[in-house]
Amino acid sequence: MDLSAAQWRKSSFSGDNGGHCVEVAGNLPCGIAVRDSKSPEHPALIFTPKEWLIFVNSMKYGRIII
């Protein structure tokens, strides 16, 4: 999948200390891409909008909400 047009944003919870950081690109027609900011050359995970909503709500509320 071509992610060359992806506009990556680092999580607001990620610091600049080299710790665990994720980046998200939501501007893609195929869905939402997530990658490790320390290894951007590795493959990204791609979520459909519905999958992303389920994931985000699960993290927010601590349970799977479908």
C-alpha positions in Angstrom: 0.0 0.0 0.0 1.3 3.4 -1.0 1.6 5.6 2.1 3.7 8.4 0.5 0.8 10.9 0.8 0.3 10.1 4.5 0.4 13.1 6.9 1.7 11.5 10.1 0.8 12.9 13.5 2.6 11.8 16.7 0.5 11.0 19.7 0.1 13.9 22.1 1.0 11.4 24.8 4.4 10.7 23.2 7.3 12.6 24.6 10.6 13.5 23.0 12.6 11.1 25.2 12.7 8.2 22.7 10.1 6.2 24.5 7.1 4.4 23.1 5.6 6.6 20.3 3.0 6.0 17.7 2.1 8.1 14.7 -1.3 8.1 13.0 -2.3 9.2 9.5 -6.0 9.9 9.0 -5.9 11.6 5.6 -5.8 8.4 3.5 -8.7 7.2 1.3 -8.0 3.6 2.4 -8.5 4.2 6.1 -6.3 5.1 9.1 -2.6 4.1 9.2 -0.7 3.6 12.5 3.1 3.2 12.7 5.9 3.1 15.3 7.6 6.6 15.1 11.0 5.0 16.0 10.8 2.6 13.0 8.9 4.5 10.2 10.4 2.2 7.6 8.5 -0.8 9.0 5.0 -1.6 7.7 2.1 0.4 9.2 -1.1 -1.1 10.5 -4.2 0.0 8.4 -7.6 0.3 10.0 -10.9 0.9 8.3 -12.8 3.8 9.8 -15.1 1.4 11.6 -12.2 -0.6 13.0 -10.5 2.6 14.1 -13.6 3.9 15.9 -13.9 0.5 17.8 -10.2 0.7 18.7 -10.3 4.3 19.9 -13.5 3.7 21.9 -12.0 0.6 23.4 -9.0 2.5 24.6 -11.1 5.4 25.8 -13.7 3.3 27.8 -11.5 0.3 28.6 -13.8 -2.2 26.9 -14.8 -3.1 23.3 -17.8 -1.1 22.1 -19.2 -2.2 18.8 
